[in-house]
């Protein structure tokens, strides 16, 4: 359980409407819909929004699923922090996340975090279903880095 930082002005815009509405924090309902659209699951999933901080509680089937839930709500425009209170069956190690910067590719990220660029496919797979193409990452996006 922890507090995770995200880039507030980067990420997927969930709302449709005028510019003022786009700058507003997402609603708990919109975030839960995003989780559902990505087919992520958590028993008893609860999402609350306090300004630009989102709190997520529930029970995930695994540490991997917990990390994906954190990223699904954190990589949304208007979210600056995710407070996670998600339980897992086994004690979960602290996740390793990487915030994409301009010029990053999955290859470069894999070289830096996993020691070998050719392991970029592991990062891609670790971030499915949030990533649909290894070439479609953007600055400010936060990615899971799988265990070495």
C-alpha positions as a LaTeX table, in Angstrom:
\begin{tabular}{lrrr}
\hline
Residue & $x$ (\AA) & $y$ (\AA) & $z$ (\AA) \\
\hline
Unk1 & 0.00 & 0.00 & 0.00 \\
Unk2 & 1.31 & 3.37 & $-0.90$ \\
Unk3 & 0.94 & 6.73 & $-2.52$ \\
Unk4 & 1.99 & 6.92 & $-6.17$ \\
Unk5 & 2.70 & 10.07 & $-8.17$ \\
Unk6 & 1.49 & 10.63 & $-11.72$ \\
Unk7 & 1.69 & 13.51 & $-14.19$ \\
Unk8 & $-1.61$ & 15.32 & $-13.71$ \\
Unk9 & $-1.76$ & 16.89 & $-17.17$ \\
Unk10 & $-0.83$ & 13.70 & $-19.04$ \\
Unk11 & $-2.99$ & 10.70 & $-19.58$ \\
Unk12 & $-6.23$ & 9.59 & $-21.02$ \\
Unk13 & $-9.08$ & 12.10 & $-20.94$ \\
Unk14 & $-12.19$ & 10.30 & $-19.73$ \\
Unk15 & $-14.68$ & 13.14 & $-20.01$ \\
Unk16 & $-16.27$ & 14.56 & $-23.11$ \\
Unk17 & $-17.15$ & 18.22 & $-23.09$ \\
Unk18 & $-15.71$ & 21.68 & $-22.97$ \\
Unk19 & $-12.16$ & 22.58 & $-21.94$ \\
Unk20 & $-13.25$ & 23.39 & $-18.37$ \\
Unk21 & $-14.77$ & 19.93 & $-17.95$ \\
Unk22 & $-11.60$ & 18.34 & $-19.34$ \\
Unk23 & $-9.53$ & 20.00 & $-16.58$ \\
Unk24 & $-11.83$ & 18.77 & $-13.81$ \\
Unk25 & $-10.77$ & 15.64 & $-11.91$ \\
Unk26 & $-12.38$ & 12.45 & $-13.18$ \\
Unk27 & $-15.35$ & 11.07 & $-11.28$ \\
Unk28 & $-15.17$ & 7.80 & $-9.35$ \\
Unk29 & $-17.74$ & 6.38 & $-11.76$ \\
Unk30 & $-15.59$ & 7.30 & $-14.81$ \\
Unk31 & $-12.52$ & 5.72 & $-13.20$ \\
Unk32 & $-14.42$ & 2.52 & $-12.34$ \\
Unk33 & $-15.69$ & 2.40 & $-15.93$ \\
Unk34 & $-12.09$ & 2.75 & $-17.19$ \\
Unk35 & $-11.05$ & $-0.18$ & $-14.97$ \\
Unk36 & $-13.96$ & $-2.21$ & $-16.31$ \\
Unk37 & $-13.24$ & $-1.26$ & $-19.93$ \\
Unk38 & $-9.69$ & $-2.56$ & $-19.45$ \\
Unk39 & $-11.17$ & $-5.78$ & $-17.99$ \\
Unk40 & $-9.27$ & $-5.38$ & $-14.75$ \\
Unk41 & $-10.90$ & $-6.82$ & $-11.67$ \\
Unk42 & $-10.87$ & $-6.22$ & $-7.96$ \\
Unk43 & $-13.37$ & $-7.63$ & $-5.49$ \\
Unk44 & $-15.14$ & $-4.82$ & $-3.69$ \\
Unk45 & $-13.45$ & $-2.14$ & $-5.81$ \\
Unk46 & $-14.01$ & 1.30 & $-4.31$ \\
Unk47 & $-12.73$ & 4.49 & $-5.91$ \\
Unk48 & $-12.86$ & 7.90 & $-4.26$ \\
Unk49 & $-11.58$ & 11.21 & $-5.60$ \\
Unk50 & $-10.33$ & 14.06 & $-3.43$ \\
Unk51 & $-9.09$ & 16.85 & $-5.69$ \\
Unk52 & $-6.38$ & 15.32 & $-7.86$ \\
Unk53 & $-5.83$ & 12.32 & $-5.57$ \\
Unk54 & $-7.60$ & 9.02 & $-6.16$ \\
Unk55 & $-7.93$ & 6.36 & $-3.47$ \\
Unk56 & $-8.48$ & 2.79 & $-4.61$ \\
Unk57 & $-9.48$ & $-0.03$ & $-2.27$ \\
Unk58 & $-10.51$ & $-3.62$ & $-2.83$ \\
Unk59 & $-8.97$ & $-7.05$ & $-3.25$ \\
Unk60 & $-6.85$ & $-7.91$ & $-6.29$ \\
Unk61 & $-6.12$ & $-11.47$ & $-7.36$ \\
Unk62 & $-2.37$ & $-10.80$ & $-7.58$ \\
Unk63 & 0.32 & $-8.16$ & $-7.15$ \\
Unk64 & 0.37 & $-7.74$ & $-10.93$ \\
Unk65 & $-3.37$ & $-7.02$ & $-11.00$ \\
Unk66 & $-2.92$ & $-4.52$ & $-8.13$ \\
Unk67 & $-0.22$ & $-2.67$ & $-10.08$ \\
Unk68 & $-2.38$ & $-2.57$ & $-13.21$ \\
Unk69 & $-5.28$ & $-1.14$ & $-11.20$ \\
Unk70 & $-3.00$ & 1.62 & $-9.87$ \\
Unk71 & $-1.84$ & 2.47 & $-13.40$ \\
Unk72 & $-5.33$ & 2.31 & $-14.90$ \\
Unk73 & $-6.59$ & 5.08 & $-12.62$ \\
Unk74 & $-3.29$ & 6.99 & $-12.40$ \\
Unk75 & $-2.72$ & 7.36 & $-16.14$ \\
Unk76 & $-5.85$ & 9.47 & $-16.47$ \\
Unk77 & $-5.82$ & 13.22 & $-17.10$ \\
Unk78 & $-6.49$ & 15.11 & $-13.88$ \\
Unk79 & $-4.98$ & 12.49 & $-11.56$ \\
Unk80 & $-1.76$ & 13.49 & $-9.78$ \\
Unk81 & $-1.64$ & 10.79 & $-7.10$ \\
Unk82 & $-3.08$ & 7.37 & $-6.42$ \\
Unk83 & $-3.39$ & 6.15 & $-2.86$ \\
Unk84 & $-3.63$ & 2.40 & $-3.03$ \\
Unk85 & $-5.22$ & 0.33 & $-0.32$ \\
Unk86 & $-5.62$ & $-2.75$ & $-2.50$ \\
Unk87 & $-5.18$ & $-6.10$ & $-0.79$ \\
Unk88 & $-3.48$ & $-9.07$ & $-2.44$ \\
Unk89 & $-3.50$ & $-12.73$ & $-1.38$ \\
Unk90 & 0.27 & $-12.75$ & $-0.81$ \\
Unk91 & 2.36 & $-9.88$ & 0.54 \\
Unk92 & 3.13 & $-7.79$ & $-2.53$ \\
Unk93 & 6.58 & $-6.34$ & $-3.18$ \\
Unk94 & 6.77 & $-2.62$ & $-3.89$ \\
Unk95 & 5.95 & $-2.07$ & $-7.56$ \\
Unk96 & 8.58 & $-0.66$ & $-9.87$ \\
Unk97 & 7.15 & 2.07 & $-12.10$ \\
Unk98 & 8.79 & 4.23 & $-14.76$ \\
Unk99 & 7.50 & 7.61 & $-15.91$ \\
Unk100 & 8.00 & 8.06 & $-19.65$ \\
Unk101 & 9.97 & 11.15 & $-20.70$ \\
Unk102 & 10.32 & 12.72 & $-24.14$ \\
Unk103 & 12.51 & 10.51 & $-26.32$ \\
Unk104 & 11.80 & 7.31 & $-24.38$ \\
Unk105 & 11.02 & 4.10 & $-26.21$ \\
Unk106 & 10.25 & 0.75 & $-24.64$ \\
Unk107 & 13.69 & $-0.38$ & $-25.88$ \\
Unk108 & 15.43 & 2.48 & $-24.04$ \\
Unk109 & 13.36 & 1.89 & $-20.92$ \\
Unk110 & 14.22 & $-1.84$ & $-21.00$ \\
Unk111 & 17.94 & $-1.04$ & $-21.36$ \\
Unk112 & 17.77 & 1.30 & $-18.35$ \\
Unk113 & 15.57 & $-0.84$ & $-16.08$ \\
Unk114 & 16.12 & $-4.43$ & $-17.17$ \\
Unk115 & 19.66 & $-4.18$ & $-18.55$ \\
Unk116 & 18.84 & $-5.21$ & $-22.11$ \\
Unk117 & 16.80 & $-3.37$ & $-24.75$ \\
Unk118 & 15.57 & $-6.57$ & $-26.34$ \\
Unk119 & 13.52 & $-7.15$ & $-23.18$ \\
Unk120 & 11.16 & $-4.33$ & $-24.21$ \\
Unk121 & 8.50 & $-6.93$ & $-24.99$ \\
Unk122 & 8.41 & $-7.84$ & $-21.28$ \\
Unk123 & 7.54 & $-4.25$ & $-20.43$ \\
Unk124 & 4.93 & $-4.18$ & $-23.18$ \\
Unk125 & 3.32 & $-7.41$ & $-21.92$ \\
Unk126 & 3.47 & $-6.20$ & $-18.30$ \\
Unk127 & 1.40 & $-3.17$ & $-19.29$ \\
Unk128 & $-1.34$ & $-4.87$ & $-21.27$ \\
Unk129 & $-4.22$ & $-4.03$ & $-21.63$ \\
Unk130 & $-3.29$ & $-0.38$ & $-21.01$ \\
Unk131 & $-0.84$ & $-0.55$ & $-23.94$ \\
Unk132 & $-2.12$ & $-1.77$ & $-27.28$ \\
Unk133 & 1.05 & $-1.07$ & $-29.30$ \\
Unk134 & 4.69 & $-0.94$ & $-28.13$ \\
Unk135 & 5.23 & 2.22 & $-30.20$ \\
Unk136 & 2.39 & 4.14 & $-28.55$ \\
Unk137 & 3.74 & 5.52 & $-25.30$ \\
Unk138 & 3.71 & 9.19 & $-24.33$ \\
Unk139 & 5.61 & 11.51 & $-21.98$ \\
Unk140 & 4.09 & 11.48 & $-18.52$ \\
Unk141 & 2.71 & 7.96 & $-18.85$ \\
Unk142 & 3.64 & 5.64 & $-16.01$ \\
Unk143 & 4.53 & 2.03 & $-16.87$ \\
Unk144 & 5.00 & $-1.14$ & $-14.83$ \\
Unk145 & 8.48 & $-2.62$ & $-14.91$ \\
Unk146 & 8.37 & $-6.39$ & $-14.41$ \\
Unk147 & 10.65 & $-8.04$ & $-11.89$ \\
Unk148 & 14.14 & $-8.79$ & $-13.19$ \\
\hline
\end{tabular}
